[in-house]
Amino acid sequence: MTRRFLPIALVFAAAIAYPVGVVSGGAPHFPARSDCVHPATKDGEIDAVFGHFDKRSDAVARLRVVLGRGFTGSKIEATAVAG
């Protein structure tokens, strides 16, 4: 009887102990938008990916939009294909 009860007791103890341990540290903190945005501090060179495209014509169309929105110096680069 004790051998059958022990696994159930362990699962029950874990089911109670884990949430109590998590909540004891206070409510979870979810970052605000301002926590996720950091201005560039280096030499001003930032790598940004505006999309991955199968067709070059789609990449050229996106590049026009990106350049039109002020991201000067943007260019199309080929990426290595995994496989």
C-alpha positions, 0 to 999 in steps of 0.5 A: 500500500505504501509503495503505491501511495509514494509516487502519488504523494510525490506528484502531489507534492511537486504540484503544490511546491512548484506554484508556491515557489514561483508565486513566493517571488511575487507576480511575474514581471512582463517587460513593457515596450520601453524595456525591449527598445534600446538605442544603438550605442556603438558606431551606428551600424545596425544589422536589420533583417526586413524579410527573407524572400524566394524571388529577387523581385520581392526583395527589390520591392521590399528594399524600395519600401525600406529605403523610402522609410529612411533606412539609407544604406540598406541592401539586398544580401544573399543568405546561406540555404540550410540543407 
